[in-house]
Amino acid sequence: MLVQVRGIVEAIGKDWIRMDLNGWVIQAYVPPSVLARARIGEPITLHTAVVIRLEGHGLVFTLYGFADEDERELFEQLLAVSGVGPRAALALLSLSAPALRAAIAQEQVDVLRRVPGIGPKTARAIILHLKDRIGVGPTPGAPIPRAEDTEIIAALTALGYSVVEAQAALAHVPPDPNLPLEEKIRLALSYFARPAR
C-alpha cells in the first residue's frame, strides 16, 4: 500500500501537484494545505491514499496526497460516509483538519453545508457518522470558520474560482464584523483583479 511519497514538484494545478520521484512522475490531488506549501522545483513529502473505482470495463487508480497523517485519516473517514466522494472530501479539508473536526464535533451543519458540493443532507450524514468516530472533541484554539467566510467561498466557487483561489482571496478581506457580506465579496473579487506577480 502506497502511504507516503517524496519527490520534486514539477507542476501545480488548481487541486493537484505533479511530482518527480527519481524519474517516475506522478500526479496527486491535494487539499489547500499542500498547495500552500508546494513550490515548483522544491522537494515535498505527501502522506497518500489511493482511491480505486470501476470505470467502464477497468479499474481507475487515483492518488490523493496530504500534508500529514491527520489529514489523510480524516479524508479516509469522510469517504466512509454515504454521499461523500474524494472531491467532496478534499473540498471539506479546505476548512483545515482541526477546524473540520471541531465543526463535526460541535454539529455545525451550517459550516459543512457551505462547502461546495455539500448539501444539508450530506452535512448531517457526516456529523451523524463521524461525530463519535473522529477521536477528538473540539480542538482548543482551532478556528471555526465563520458562516460569512463560507458564504464568501461559496459565492466565489459559484463564479468558477477554485476553493484554493477563494481561500486566497478571503485571506485579503478585512475581518471587520461591521462590513456587509456584499462588500466582503466585492473585496474578495478585487483580489483577482490585481496584476499578476
Protein Blocks (a to p, Z undefined) as FASTA:
>chain_A
ZZbdcdddfbdcfkbccddeehiacdddddfklmmmgcghiacddddddddddehjbccd
dddddfblklmmmmmmmmmpghiafklmmmmmmnojklmmmmmmnopaklmmmpghiafk
lmmmmmmmmmmmnopacdehiacddfklmmmmmmmmmnopafklmmmmmmmpccbfklcf
klmmmmmmmmmmpccZZ
